[in-house]
Amino acid sequence: MDSRDVVITLMIALPVLTIGIVVWGGLRLKALLARVPRIASKKDLEIYAAEHKLHDMLGTLIKALLGVANALFVVDLFVLDGPISDLFYSITPSIVCILVSIPFRAIDQKANDLECATDDLRKEWNVVRQGP
């Protein structure tokens, strides 16, 4: 396996890993929404705050993985003299990742718009969502 094969493999594998992260995070959030459909207590708020923090970290990881995959295309094209048709290996997995994430955006929006039992819980949830 030469360098170009490794780069192309990574250009495909990193977005596939990203798809797995998107699906796992989305299904996890969907299960949480089914289990705790509204913020009725401080405990519920803490659960959602932890989940929000996890999703922020996953979002950062996803951006990094897709960024590396796209940077590898540049390496393939300019360093390894790969053909421009290798753009297919860069764009297609990223497009698939975006398409897979679309259904989970509605779930994320539902989590952001959670009903809260009190105004204080609503204020705290807004602080969590927007960051300090």
Secondary structure, DSSP 8 states (H G I E B T S, - for coil): --HHHHHHHHHHHHHHHHHHHHHHHHHHHHHHHHH--EE-SHHHHHHHHHHHHHHHHHHHHHHHHHHHHHHHHHIIIIIS---GGGHHHHHHHHHHHHHHHHHHHHHHHHHHT-EESSHHHHHHHHHHHH--
